[in-house]
Amino acid sequence: MSKGNPFLALRLAPETMEHLRETSVRQGRGVSDLAREALARGLQSDPSTAGVGAAITNEQSRVAQRRSRTVRRSRVQRISTAIEELRGLLAEYEGWQSNLPDFAESSATAEKLEAAVEALATAVDTLEELDLPRGYGRD
């Protein structure tokens, strides 16, 4: 193994890197996360670089711990957020529908907008009418 950055010692095949890029685009994650995982697996399987793989794994576990410390919101709070998001979408689609030019009022777009506005309004009404259980004897 050469001196310097131990990560440079492991070369990934071009098809592996292409797979990482495609997967990262599909999953919305950065290539660096996937590459880091691949490096950790590859370095852990190589006994000469076992310490480096362990360091990567430890770093990944610290990141996972930080993520798990995030504030957890209750189901009621998450439903309230969803309702607000749907109201925002409803307002956007209603604005789009009301600003359609006269020649487009009988178009396929106008029909789809009307269907979207009706569906969003129904979803908001349905979610607002929910009587959610609070649990732990608080109902």
NORZIKA-V171004 format. One record per backbone hydrogen bond with DSSP energy under -0.5 kcal/mol. NH is the residue of the N-H (numbers start at 0). CO is the residue of the C=O. Records with the same first field share a line. If there is no record, write none. Layout:
NH=CO / CO
This chain:
7=4
8=5
9=5 / 6
10=8
11=9
15=12
16=12
17=13
18=14
19=15
20=16
21=17
22=18
23=19
24=20
25=21
26=22
27=23
28=23
32=29
33=29
34=30
35=31
36=32
37=33
38=34
39=35
40=36
41=37
42=38
43=39
44=40
45=41
46=44
48=45
49=46
52=48
53=49
54=50
55=51
56=52
57=53
58=54
59=55
60=56
61=57
62=58
63=59
64=60
65=61
66=62
67=63
68=64 / 65
69=66
77=73
78=74
79=75
80=76
81=77
82=78
83=79
84=80
85=81
86=82
87=83
88=84
89=85
90=86
91=87
92=88
93=89
94=90
95=91
96=92
97=93
98=94
99=96
103=100
104=101
106=103
110=106
111=107
112=108
113=109
114=110
115=111
116=112
117=113
118=114
119=115
120=116
121=117
122=118
123=119
124=120
125=121
126=122
127=123
128=124
129=125 / 126
131=129
137=134
